[in-house]
Amino acid sequence: MKNGIAVLSVIPIRKEPTHASEQISQLLFGETYSISSTHETWLKITCNSDGYEGWIHNSQHTALADKDFTAIAENKAGIALELAFSASSSSYSVPVVCGSSLPGFDGVNFKIGKEKFIYNGQAVLPEAQNSSVLERIALRYLNAPYQWGGRSPFGIDCSGFSQIVFKFCGYSLKRDAYQQAEQGTPLNFVEETQPGDLAFFANDENRITHVGIILKDHRIIHASGKVRIDKLDHYGIYNAETKKYSHRLKLIKRYF
């Protein structure tokens, strides 16, 4: 099976092999994938971080040799902390968004295949979760616009947001909200929650369609229109601006 790596800021992953198809997720710079099949100018990929499948255009594909793929998989990558900051090699530079991976990052340098890059922005290694780290990362995305399938601070959906924040904390969440709800340990009551727990919300058909990260004082940060902070109680998310509940609580999970 052939492997690849994203060397663009953001690569859209489509549901079907056409530009007109909906975006279901994104690859951020430095994230790897495997190719399972092809269709004309499209590649069906599996994201190595979460097993998510979809299609990318071959013009945005960069091949990764098996030895380089193995080396990246076996070593921790730095994670870009700047909202956007350029990484530069001898041949080109590329804006790298928050949450992107920097393979083998030593504080300034990293390498993809034979290409050596310099990144002078802030970056961290994945840290064990604690409430201050998690909240600090989550708040960097405050007011980022909602975008279906998005995973960047310039467009992000609810499960993409929780996934990226957990990436900083060294935990691999699945891609979609209903998949994330299958991970973790269930809690019974809102009063049992602690910062870093995830709350999941159901639609009228009782299907999980939304997720948010619980903060202290019964607050929740989530992507709905934009990344925002609202109140959480046993009914769901209460929007103080509209004075209505925007999402109905289904379940709560703990991961750390």
MOPERA-V492377 format. One record per residue. N is the residue number from 0. OMEGA is omega in degrees with one decimal (NA if undefined). Layout:
N_OMEGA + N_OMEGA
This chain:
0_-179.3 + 1_-178.3 + 2_178.4 + 3_180.0 + 4_178.4 + 5_174.8 + 6_169.8 + 7_-178.8 + 8_-177.3 + 9_176.1 + 10_179.1 + 11_173.4 + 12_-175.1 + 13_177.5 + 14_179.9 + 15_-176.4 + 16_175.7 + 17_178.9 + 18_-179.6 + 19_-179.0 + 20_-179.0 + 21_172.2 + 22_-179.9 + 23_175.2 + 24_177.7 + 25_165.0 + 26_172.0 + 27_-179.7 + 28_175.3 + 29_179.4 + 30_-173.6 + 31_-179.0 + 32_175.3 + 33_-178.6 + 34_-178.6 + 35_178.9 + 36_179.8 + 37_173.7 + 38_-176.6 + 39_-177.6 + 40_-175.7 + 41_179.3 + 42_172.7 + 43_-173.5 + 44_168.5 + 45_179.2 + 46_-175.0 + 47_-178.7 + 48_-173.3 + 49_178.4 + 50_-177.1 + 51_-177.1 + 52_176.6 + 53_-174.2 + 54_170.3 + 55_178.9 + 56_-175.5 + 57_176.8 + 58_-179.9 + 59_180.0 + 60_170.9 + 61_-177.3 + 62_179.4 + 63_179.9 + 64_-177.1 + 65_-177.8 + 66_178.4 + 67_176.7 + 68_179.1 + 69_-179.5 + 70_179.2 + 71_-179.3 + 72_-174.7 + 73_-177.1 + 74_178.3 + 75_175.7 + 76_169.5 + 77_178.0 + 78_-178.0 + 79_-177.0 + 80_178.0 + 81_176.4 + 82_172.8 + 83_-179.1 + 84_-174.4 + 85_166.0 + 86_-173.4 + 87_170.4 + 88_179.7 + 89_-175.0 + 90_-179.5 + 91_173.8 + 92_-177.7 + 93_175.3 + 94_-178.1 + 95_-176.4 + 96_179.7 + 97_-179.1 + 98_178.8 + 99_-178.4 + 100_179.1 + 101_-172.7 + 102_177.4 + 103_-175.9 + 104_-179.1 + 105_-177.1 + 106_177.0 + 107_-171.7 + 108_167.7 + 109_-172.1 + 110_172.8 + 111_-173.1 + 112_178.4 + 113_-177.0 + 114_178.8 + 115_-176.7 + 116_171.4 + 117_178.1 + 118_-176.4 + 119_176.9 + 120_177.2 + 121_175.5 + 122_-178.5 + 123_167.4 + 124_178.9 + 125_-177.5 + 126_171.4 + 127_-173.8 + 128_162.4 + 129_-170.3 + 130_-177.3 + 131_177.5 + 132_-176.4 + 133_-179.0 + 134_179.6 + 135_178.8 + 136_-177.4 + 137_-176.8 + 138_176.2 + 139_-178.0 + 140_-177.2 + 141_-178.7 + 142_171.2 + 143_-176.7 + 144_175.3 + 145_173.9 + 146_178.9 + 147_179.8 + 148_-175.3 + 149_178.4 + 150_-177.6 + 151_178.0 + 152_178.5 + 153_177.1 + 154_-172.1 + 155_175.1 + 156_-170.3 + 157_-178.2 + 158_172.9 + 159_178.5 + 160_179.8 + 161_-179.4 + 162_-178.1 + 163_179.2 + 164_178.8 + 165_176.1 + 166_177.7 + 167_-177.6 + 168_175.1 + 169_-178.9 + 170_-177.8 + 171_173.7 + 172_172.0 + 173_-170.5 + 174_-173.7 + 175_-176.2 + 176_-177.8 + 177_176.8 + 178_177.9 + 179_179.7 + 180_177.6 + 181_176.6 + 182_173.7 + 183_-177.8 + 184_-176.4 + 185_172.1 + 186_-175.5 + 187_-172.2 + 188_175.8 + 189_-178.8 + 190_179.6 + 191_-170.3 + 192_172.7 + 193_179.4 + 194_-178.7 + 195_171.7 + 196_176.8 + 197_174.5 + 198_-177.4 + 199_-171.3 + 200_-173.6 + 201_174.8 + 202_-177.7 + 203_176.6 + 204_178.9 + 205_174.8 + 206_178.7 + 207_-176.3 + 208_-175.4 + 209_179.3 + 210_175.6 + 211_-178.6 + 212_-178.2 + 213_174.6 + 214_178.3 + 215_177.8 + 216_176.1 + 217_173.8 + 218_178.9 + 219_175.3 + 220_-172.5 + 221_-179.9 + 222_177.8 + 223_-169.5 + 224_173.2 + 225_173.2 + 226_-172.0 + 227_177.1 + 228_178.2 + 229_176.6 + 230_178.3 + 231_171.0 + 232_-173.4 + 233_173.8 + 234_-177.8 + 235_-178.7 + 236_179.7 + 237_179.7 + 238_-177.0 + 239_-179.4 + 240_-179.7 + 241_-176.7 + 242_178.1 + 243_171.7 + 244_-178.4 + 245_-176.8 + 246_-177.9 + 247_-176.6 + 248_178.7 + 249_179.7 + 250_180.0 + 251_-179.1 + 252_174.3 + 253_-172.7 + 254_-174.7 + 255_NA
